[in-house]
Amino acid sequence: MPSIEALTALVAAVCPIHGISVGSWGDNLTWRIDFKAAATAAQRAAAAAAMAAFDPATDPTAERARIDREIEAIERRQHRAVREHAIGDAAALDRLRAIEDQIAALRAGRP
């Protein structure tokens, strides 16, 4: 799911705004910017361009959230594995190390 916070931050970086409204992520014609009175015409144009360029499918905030959910699932499996196997079991320790490596790789690849 795209992030309204990411879109708001993108637009607010170029123009003073009160906020953003998104009717449907799939239809950017339903998106609206609530400008502050101090916003100049140039700032409003920059804000409209920034919003038009925003692609919900590639929102890095959404990708980060997806990766975080995947990490949490892996960590749950890791804790389950610890409970199921004795610490002295070499095969279990190897599996745990592989899971930790997978988590580290996911964290390194987050946007």
Secondary structure by P-SEA (a helix, b strand, c coil): cccaaaaaaaaaacccccccccccccccccccccccccccaaaaaaaaaaaaaccccccaaaaaaaaaaaaaaaaaaaaaaaaacccccaaaaaaaaaaaaaaaaaaaacc
